[in-house]
Amino acid sequence: MSFENSFSAARAFALVFFLALSGFLGTSGPASALTAAATVRDGNAIQLGDVTYRLDGVDAPELDQVCIDDHADPWTCGIEARDQLAKLIGKRSVRCDDVGPEKSFGKRHRAICTAEGDKTSLNEQLVKLGFAIAREPIKANVKSAAADAKSASAGIWKGCFVAPQEFRAGKKDGALLGAACRADRDKEIRTALFPEDLNMPPGCSIKGKLAVRARVTGNIGIYHLRGCPSYPATTKPDRWFCSEDDAQAAGFRKAYNCRRPK
């Protein structure tokens, strides 16, 4: 076989291989639209089958996040946000339309999700109830709902809280939001919003610690599992997670002493 023929054959083979690989990679990601029974992971995450979506344009309090109500009492607003989302869905199937990857939440994708029989998305409904705030990027129709919730002091807006994004990063000096925030009680409010001993949400036993050394791997913290040598030594976790997937989506890596030797 001549050199020219060999080169042409090799080039044709490479093209076929590339197209086949592209097809494989194209089908390995989440579907553009998926309808199934839903499992609510938290206030802004829904799992359909083995795919977990983050509600596009929505940022709800984390399950371990604390807010202050209109009577200045701390309450588990993250758990309430999850329960409100579950209540909106009930036992109905949910359709989620994939609108792109979520860079800040691991391998998850953003989606506009709607419960069977509804005309308004869950994204918009949850924000309008005041149990989530709007967050960029936004393709879902939530901006007007966010403005309405804030002006009506609905949900978490009736009290005082920090944006979920700032809670995740442990930014204790972040802006205080809500109708019950008081400048003359700034220190006391921040102490309540970032308690030294953060309570473990039911069923969420994975401990997370913010750590500068985790930034080497592009993370913000390290998580510790039950049975790992570092677990009992981690006495004051900064975060609690219900699953490794949740911890990784929040930007935490597994503690090295939790990993099995090769």
Backbone hydrogen bonds, N-H to C=O, Kabsch-Sander energy under -0.5 kcal/mol:
donor,donor_aa,acceptor,acceptor_aa,energy
6,S,2,S,-2.5
7,F,3,F,-2.7
8,S,4,E,-2.3
9,A,5,N,-2.4
10,A,6,S,-2.3
11,R,7,F,-2.4
12,A,8,S,-2.4
13,F,9,A,-2.4
14,A,10,A,-2.4
15,L,11,R,-2.1
16,V,12,A,-2.4
17,F,13,F,-2.6
18,F,14,A,-2.5
19,L,15,L,-2.4
20,A,16,V,-2.4
21,L,17,F,-2.7
22,S,18,F,-2.7
23,G,19,L,-2.2
24,F,20,A,-2.1
25,L,21,L,-2.9
26,G,22,S,-2.3
27,T,23,G,-1.4
28,S,24,F,-0.7
28,S,25,L,-0.6
29,G,25,L,-0.6
34,L,96,C,-2.1
36,A,94,V,-2.0
38,A,92,R,-0.5
39,T,47,Q,-2.2
41,R,39,T,-0.7
41,R,45,A,-2.3
42,D,45,A,-1.3
43,G,61,P,-0.5
45,A,42,D,-1.0
46,I,53,Y,-2.2
47,Q,39,T,-3.1
48,L,46,I,-0.5
48,L,51,V,-2.8
49,G,37,A,-0.6
49,G,47,Q,-0.5
51,V,48,L,-2.1
53,Y,46,I,-3.1
53,Y,51,V,-0.5
54,R,109,H,-2.7
55,L,44,N,-2.2
55,L,53,Y,-0.5
56,D,111,A,-2.9
57,G,137,P,-0.8
58,V,55,L,-1.8
59,D,133,I,-2.3
65,Q,62,E,-2.1
66,V,193,L,-0.6
67,C,75,W,-2.4
68,I,160,C,-2.5
69,D,73,D,-2.6
72,A,69,D,-1.9
75,W,67,C,-2.3
77,C,75,W,-2.0
78,G,65,Q,-1.2
80,E,76,T,-1.8
81,A,77,C,-2.4
82,R,78,G,-1.9
83,D,79,I,-2.4
84,Q,80,E,-2.4
85,L,81,A,-2.0
86,A,82,R,-2.3
87,K,83,D,-2.2
88,L,84,Q,-1.9
89,I,85,L,-1.5
90,G,86,A,-2.8
92,R,89,I,-1.7
94,V,36,A,-2.7
95,R,114,T,-2.6
96,C,34,L,-2.9
96,C,94,V,-0.5
97,D,112,I,-2.5
98,D,32,S,-2.3
98,D,96,C,-0.7
99,V,110,R,-2.6
100,G,110,R,-0.7
102,E,108,R,-2.5
103,K,101,P,-0.7
105,F,102,E,-1.4
108,R,105,F,-1.9
109,H,52,T,-0.9
110,R,100,G,-3.5
111,A,54,R,-1.9
112,I,97,D,-2.0
113,C,111,A,-0.6
114,T,95,R,-2.6
116,E,93,S,-2.8
118,D,115,A,-2.3
122,L,113,C,-3.3
123,N,113,C,-0.7
125,Q,121,S,-2.2
126,L,122,L,-2.6
127,V,123,N,-1.7
128,K,124,E,-2.5
129,L,125,Q,-1.8
130,G,126,L,-0.5
130,G,127,V,-1.1
131,F,126,L,-1.9
133,I,59,D,-2.4
135,R,57,G,-1.4
142,V,140,A,-1.6
146,A,142,V,-2.4
147,A,143,K,-1.9
148,D,144,S,-2.2
149,A,145,A,-2.3
150,K,146,A,-2.1
151,S,147,A,-2.3
152,A,148,D,-1.9
153,S,150,K,-1.0
154,A,149,A,-2.4
156,I,130,G,-2.8
157,W,154,A,-2.2
158,K,155,G,-1.4
159,G,156,I,-1.2
160,C,68,I,-2.2
161,F,177,L,-2.4
163,A,175,A,-0.5
166,E,163,A,-1.1
167,F,163,A,-2.0
168,R,164,P,-2.7
169,A,165,Q,-1.2
170,G,167,F,-1.4
171,K,166,E,-2.8
172,K,170,G,-1.5
174,G,171,K,-1.6
177,L,161,F,-3.2
179,A,157,W,-2.9
180,A,159,G,-2.6
181,C,159,G,-0.5
181,C,178,G,-1.0
185,R,182,R,-1.6
186,D,183,A,-1.1
189,I,185,R,-2.6
190,R,186,D,-2.3
191,T,187,K,-1.9
192,A,188,E,-1.7
193,L,189,I,-2.3
194,F,190,R,-1.9
198,L,196,E,-0.7
198,L,237,P,-0.5
204,C,201,P,-2.1
205,S,203,G,-0.5
206,I,241,F,-2.1
207,K,224,H,-2.0
208,G,239,R,-2.6
209,K,222,I,-2.7
211,A,220,I,-1.9
214,A,211,A,-0.9
215,R,212,V,-1.8
216,V,213,R,-1.1
217,T,214,A,-1.2
218,G,215,R,-1.5
219,N,214,A,-2.0
220,I,251,G,-3.2
221,G,251,G,-1.2
222,I,209,K,-2.6
223,Y,253,R,-2.9
224,H,207,K,-3.0
228,C,225,L,-2.0
231,Y,228,C,-1.7
234,T,230,S,-1.0
234,T,231,Y,-1.0
235,T,233,A,-1.5
238,D,208,G,-2.2
239,R,208,G,-1.9
241,F,206,I,-2.4
247,A,243,S,-2.0
248,Q,244,E,-2.9
249,A,245,D,-2.3
250,A,246,D,-1.4
251,G,248,Q,-1.4
252,F,247,A,-2.2
253,R,221,G,-2.3
255,A,223,Y,-2.2
258,C,255,A,-2.1
259,R,256,Y,-1.2
